[in-house]
Amino acid sequence: MRISSWTISAAEAARAGRLGCLAIALLLAGCTGEKVQSFGGPTMGSTYRVQYVAGPKTPGGEPLQSGVQAILDELDRAVSTYRDDSDVARFNAAPAGTCRAMPDSVMTLFAYARTLNRESEGAFDITLLPALSAWGFGPRGTVAERPTPERLEALRGVVGMAHVRVDDADPKALCKDAASSIEFNSVAAGYAVDRIAAYLETQGVTSFLIDVTGELRARGRKPDGNAWRIALEAPISDARVAQRIVPLEGAGVSTSGDYRNYFEEAGVRYSHTLDPRTLSPVVHKLAAVSVIAETALEADGLSTLLMVLGPERGYDFAVRHGLAAFFVTKTDTAAEGARAFTAHGTPEFEKRYPAGKGSS
């Protein structure tokens, strides 16, 4: 991730399969004696960065980074699908009818995924790994051509959250009634952000901005008294054009989109975002959607869900649930660059982040 003294672009740090289109404006020093310090490194196939306001009683960056790294390492051992010894990988490799004790992180993520699945009538699903692999978006590499309808239909026997449940006899164990696989790519980074935030608070850090693969959470203010600011950008690969700049305080934010991870066949571009109801890439004009929520976990999962639902159904879902969501939709014109998109927020978004008041 490239970092300058003015902005950080989470678009450049987004993990595979996720859109990062958030730029963060930072003031690196203030007149109070406090200053913004930072540390970061690789994680989840991308990067993380923690910005925090350091005061006289704040721990140094090295011990803080060690604590953060321990959290990230723990989550990697629990949920990674790129290592065979993680808890999730072992669960996925087990046969149908298996129940396995799982760490608290997996059970927390599963509970939230199940809630989103039920509220969206199946539009959010964590058992899509076989379908993602069939389309070339799984951990095992790419494919040369799209899967046939027959192959996708054959996956119905293992794809679907009805195949996975909490053990009736042990609330800390997951069971699989079919040879299903789970993955938490749509919520794990947001959860990591929240875990890091909780850790920083226990260390007496009261003002920070956390970025894990493009999922963000902020608390407190910068040394000059201003809130951390983020830019919700148009999803343009060769330029950075801010659609809206908003202050972020005491909230998490996530952006999902369809333009960075795809494959092409016969001139057709297939998005990495799959609709669990069709097991195929989404087909609509929603280019990106950002959600600002109380936690980064909520923002992470909800942005994925709205991206699956699309511009109309996603907007209706967001309004119905009172979400602060910002939609960037492709236009029908032949315009290029930022002119090829239109942007609008939900009523809750516009109420909290009105254009022209701390934003642009």
N, C-alpha and C positions, 0 to 999 in steps of 0.2 A: 504494500500500500504506500503510495507516495504521500508525504506529509509536508506541508508548508507551514509557515508561521500564521497563515490566515485560515486555511480550510483543510479539512480531511474529507475525502470522498469515500463514503462507504460503498459506492458503486464499484470502486476499484478493488474492494476487499471482500465482495460478496462471495459466499461459497457456491459451488456448482449447484445449479438448480434453484438458486434464489436470486432475485433482483436486489441489488443494493443501489439505491439512487438517492442517498442522503449525504449532503455535505454539511459539516459542522463548523460553525464559525467560533473561533477560540480567541480569547484574550490571554496572552501568556504571562502577564504580570500586572499587578495593580499597585495602588499607592498605599495600601494598608500594611505592607510587609509580607502579605501572603502572596503566593504565586502558584500558577498551575504547573504541576509536574505530570509526567506521563511515563508509562512503560507499556510494553506489548510484546507480541511474538506470534509464532504460527499456532494455529489450532483448527481443527475440523476441516482440513483441506484449504484453509484460508488464513486469516489473521485475526488477532484481537488487539484492542488498545484500551487502556484505562487512563483517563485524564482526571486529575483530582486537585483540589485546592489544598496545598500544604500549609499548615500552621505550626506554631511552636510545639504543640503536643501531638502532632501527627507522626505516625511511624514513618520510617524512611522507605524509599521506593523499593529497595531490595527485599526487605521482609514482606512488604505488601505483595510484591510480585510472586514471591514464593508461595504465599497463601492462595493467591489467585490461580497459580499454576497447579497447585494441588487439587483445586476444585475442577479445573479443566481435565486433569489427568483422571480423576475419579469418574467423571462423566464419560470420558473416552472408553474407559474399561467397562462401563455399564452399557452404553448405547451404540457404540460404533458398529457399523456394518462393513468396515474396511479391515477389521482385524478378527480373526477366527476365535479368539479367546474372550471376547466381550460377552457380557450376560445376554445381550440381545442376539448375538451371533450363535451362541450355544442354544438358545431357545429356538431360533430359526432352524437349526440343524437337527433338532429333536423330531421324532416321528409324531404323527397324529395321536391324540390321546395322552400327550405328555403334560404334566404340570411341573413347573419349576419355580422355586423361591427366587424372587427378584429384589434388587436393592430399592430403597425408597424412591430414588430418582425415577426409575422405570415405572413404578406404580403411580407416582404423581403424574407423569407424562401420559400414561395410559388412561388414567381417570379423566384428564382434561380432553384427550382425544375422543374418548367415548362420549363425553358431553357434547362436543362439537358435532360428532357424527349423528347423534340423536336430534340435536336442534336443527340440523341442516338436512335431515331426511337422507343421509348417506352421501352428501356432497363432500364430506371430509372423511378420510379413511387412511389408517396407518398400515394396512395390509397390502398396499399396492406394489410392494417390492418386485414380485414376479412380473407384473405388467410393466413397471418401470424398466426392468431388465429386458423385457421383450422389445421395448421401444429404444433400448440403448442408453437409458438414463440411470441404470443401476450401478453398483460399485464394481462390476466386472467388465466394464468397457462399453464399446459402441456396437451398433449393428449396421449392416449395409442397406437394409431395406425394411419397410414397415411390416409388422406382423399381419398375418391374414386374419380375417374375421373368425375363421375356425379356430385358430390358435388362441385368440383372445377369449372366445367363448369357452374353451377348455379350461381357462384359468378361473372361471367362476367357482369352481369347486374349492379353491384355496384362497381366493380374494374376497374380502368382506369381513367387517369387524364382528359379525355374528359368529365367526369361527373361533374367536379368541375371547376369553372371559377370565374374571377373577375366580380363583379356586373357592368353592363353597366352604371348604374346611380350613382354609388358610388365606386370610385377606392380604397376605404379602406374597402370594404366588399367582402366576398366570398359567392358564391352561389353554391348549389348542385342541379343538375337536377335529381339525383337518390339518394337512401338512402346510399350514400357513406360515408366512414370514411377516415380521413387523419391522418398521423403521420409523424413526422420530425426526427425520430431517426437517420437517415443517414446524417443529416446536422445540427441538433440543437447544438451538442457539439462544432463543429467547429465554428458556429456562436457565441456561448458563449465565446469562446477563443478570437475571434476578438473584441467582445464588451468589454471584460476585457482589452485587449491590448489598445483600444482607451481610456478607463478610466484611465489606468496607465499613458498614455502619457499626459493626461490633468492634472495629479497630479505631473508632472515633472519627472517621472520615465523614463529614457531613455535606460535602459538595463535590460532586463527581459527574463524569460523563463516561459511560461504558459502551464499547462497541465490540461485539463479537460477531464476526462475519457479516456485518451490516445491520444486525439487530442492536437497538440502542436503548439506553435508559439513563435518565438524568435526575439528579437531586441537587437542591441548593442553587447557589448562584456563583458567578465568577467574582474575582476580587474587586471588580469595579461596580458590583451590585447588579449587573445585568444577568438575565437568564442565559443559559446555553441556547444557542440557536441552531436550527437545522434547516437545510434547503431541500424541499421536495422537488426533484428534478424531472424534466422530461426524459423519457427513455431513449436518448439519442446516443448512438455508439461513438460518434466522433466529436461530440461537443458536450458541454455542461451548461444547461439552460435551466435556471431555477423557475419552477412554476409557482411556488409559494415558499416564503421563508417564515418559520414559526418559532416562537420560544418554547423550550421544552423544560419543564420543571415538575418533578414528582411524577413522571410518567415514562412509559416505554413506547417505542415506535418501531414498526416494521413495514417494509415495502416488498411486495411480490410483483413479479412481472414475467413476461414471456419472450424477451428478445435476446437474452444472453446465452441460453442453453437450449440447443435445438439440433436437429439434423435435417438435411434436405434430400428429397428424392424426386426426380423428374420435375424439378423446379418448384416443388411444394415444400414449405417450411413447416416442420412439426415441432410444436412447443413441448418443453419438458413438463408443463403442468398438465396432469392427467385428470380427467373427470372420472371419479370412481364408478359412476353409473354407466359409463360407456367403455371404460378401460382404454380410452383413446385421448389424445391431446385435445384440449379445449379449442373450440372454434367460435370465436367472437372477437369483438373489436376493443376489448379492454386491454390496454397495453401495460398498465401498472396500477396498483392500488396500495395506498398507505393507510395504516391504522395506528392511531395513538390511543393507548389504553393505560389502565392503572399499572399493569405489569407488562414486561417484555414478552412473557410467555403468552399472555392473551393476545397481544398485538401480533405476534408471530403466527399463531394458529389462525387468527381471524383474517389476516391478510391473505393467507393461502386459500382459505375458504371462499372469500369474496372473489378472488381471482378465478376460482373454479366456476362460481355462479355467473360471473360475467357482469357487464355494465348495467343491465336492467334488473335482473334478479338479485345481483349482489347489492346494488344500491337499495332496493326494497328491503332486503334482509338487514342491511346496516341501519336504515331508518327505523325499522320495526324494533330493533334491539338497542336503539339509542347510541350507536357507535359514532365516534369521531373518525370518519373515513374520507379519504381524498382520492378521487378517481381520475385517471388520465386515459382518455379513449382516443383511438385512431379515428381520423376523419375519413370521409368518403372522397375528399379532394385529392388532387395530384400534387399538393403542396409538399415541400421537403422541410426537414429539420423540425423546429418547434411548431411551425405552422401546421404540421401534419397531425397535431394532437389538440384535443380540447380537454379542459380540466374543470372539475367542480367538486365541492365538498358536500357532505351531508349537512343537514341543519345543525346537528351537534358540533360538527367540525367548524362550521362557519360561526357558530355562537362562541366557541372557545378560542378560535384563531381567525378573527375577522380580517379580511384583506385591508391593508392600510393602517392597522394598529399593531405595530410590532412585527408586521409581516409585509410581504410585497408580492 
